[in-house]
Amino acid sequence: MGHGIFPLIIAIQVILILACIATWIIQGRKSWTRQPRVGEDRTTTWNQHWGDTYGPELKKRLLGPLFDRLETDDQIGNLIIDVGSGAAPVTRLLKTKPERKRICVDVAADNGLSADELMVRLDAGRVGDFGALSFRKALLRASRFLGMDPRTKAGREYADTVVFSDILNYVDFWKVLHGFAQYLKPGGRMVIVNLPIRGNRPLFSVKGLKDNRHLYAFLFEHHFEIEYKSFPKRPRDATDESEELIVLVARKRSAGR
Ligand SMILES: C[S@@+](CC[C@H](N)C(=O)[O-])C[C@H]1O[C@@H](n2cnc3c(N)ncnc32)[C@H](O)[C@@H]1O
């Protein structure tokens, strides 16, 4: 009797723990996919999701080796902008270096600050819009973080790398890429991860990136050279890449090249 009760208690404990984990996963999925309430704007919904993570293991698999390769070839640089970073930015996968700084832009950001990372609350569609107070405030914070005068021309074309991970479905992708391209140095790079038309559909922008070919059109028009492109989830026999999960690196050409 005494011997039989002990395994039973362990079994009950295991079942309870498994039930808790299952409830936690189901609740998490429900909250990420729930429809915004009537009258609720997207920012409010994203605010409620601040702190969530979005497939961190997948992002690590997709971006870890790519970042390592770019680091080895000295192609990341010291000023990195992470657009739509969330609270667990993928750019934290990059090496930390005393001279390296990352600016994480997110519509729901908590404006947190550390020696190497600044979180900036900003609708990415507002970048470059000097008429918007939110952009001027964001620029001021970023300039202070970098020890720069926001009024100087040097404030533009300054970033070495701009990362867009899992954001281009949710914004006017052309406007956002165009806006941040202005802050990228000639020779600097965009790193893009996107899964067209998949994610939290109720939060999608009608102007989101729905087809990878639209991304190529943007890059061509803005004089970017695609250096790396992969489709890690494309079935081996599929030839159509237009709606596949894409990981891409593109380099901004210097003037005249
Ligand atoms: C699917 S999550 C991706 C987070 C992170 N980049 C990653 O790959 O794990 C999308 C993020 O974009 C942010 N976001 C959505 N719309 C935005 C906008 N208009 N401007 C800036 N950030 C936005 C959300 O707050 C959220 O943190």
The ligand as a MOL file (V3000), in Angstrom:
LIG
                    3D

  0  0  0     0  0            999 V3000
M  V30 BEGIN CTAB
M  V30 COUNTS 27 29 0 0 0
M  V30 BEGIN ATOM
M  V30 1 C 5.1970 39.6050 -35.1350 0
M  V30 2 S 6.0080 40.7350 -34.0650 0 CHG=1
M  V30 3 C 7.7290 40.4690 -34.5080 0
M  V30 4 C 8.6920 40.8390 -33.3980 0
M  V30 5 C 10.1730 40.5890 -33.7120 0
M  V30 6 N 10.6590 41.4440 -34.7750 0
M  V30 7 C 10.4370 39.1440 -34.0480 0
M  V30 8 O 10.8170 38.8420 -35.1820 0
M  V30 9 O 10.2740 38.3000 -33.1500 0 CHG=-1
M  V30 10 C 5.6440 42.2990 -34.8100 0
M  V30 11 C 6.1240 43.4930 -34.0100 0
M  V30 12 O 5.9250 44.6600 -34.7950 0
M  V30 13 C 5.4340 45.7080 -33.9800 0
M  V30 14 N 4.6600 46.6040 -34.8520 0
M  V30 15 C 3.4610 46.4000 -35.4310 0
M  V30 16 N 3.0840 47.4480 -36.1490 0
M  V30 17 C 4.0860 48.3510 -36.0520 0
M  V30 18 C 4.2960 49.6540 -36.5850 0
M  V30 19 N 3.3930 50.2410 -37.3740 0
M  V30 20 N 5.4490 50.2830 -36.2760 0
M  V30 21 C 6.3790 49.7020 -35.4590 0
M  V30 22 N 6.2320 48.4910 -34.9260 0
M  V30 23 C 5.1060 47.8170 -35.2220 0
M  V30 24 C 4.5790 45.0050 -32.9290 0
M  V30 25 O 4.4070 45.7780 -31.7670 0
M  V30 26 C 5.3790 43.7180 -32.6890 0
M  V30 27 O 6.3010 43.8920 -31.6450 0
M  V30 END ATOM
M  V30 BEGIN BOND
M  V30 1 1 1 2
M  V30 2 1 2 3
M  V30 3 1 2 10
M  V30 4 1 3 4
M  V30 5 1 4 5
M  V30 6 1 5 6
M  V30 7 1 5 7
M  V30 8 2 7 8
M  V30 9 1 7 9
M  V30 10 1 10 11
M  V30 11 1 11 12
M  V30 12 1 11 26
M  V30 13 1 12 13
M  V30 14 1 13 14
M  V30 15 1 13 24
M  V30 16 1 14 15
M  V30 17 1 14 23
M  V30 18 2 15 16
M  V30 19 1 16 17
M  V30 20 1 17 18
M  V30 21 2 17 23
M  V30 22 1 18 19
M  V30 23 2 18 20
M  V30 24 1 20 21
M  V30 25 2 21 22
M  V30 26 1 22 23
M  V30 27 1 24 25
M  V30 28 1 24 26
M  V30 29 1 26 27
M  V30 END BOND
M  V30 END CTAB
M  END
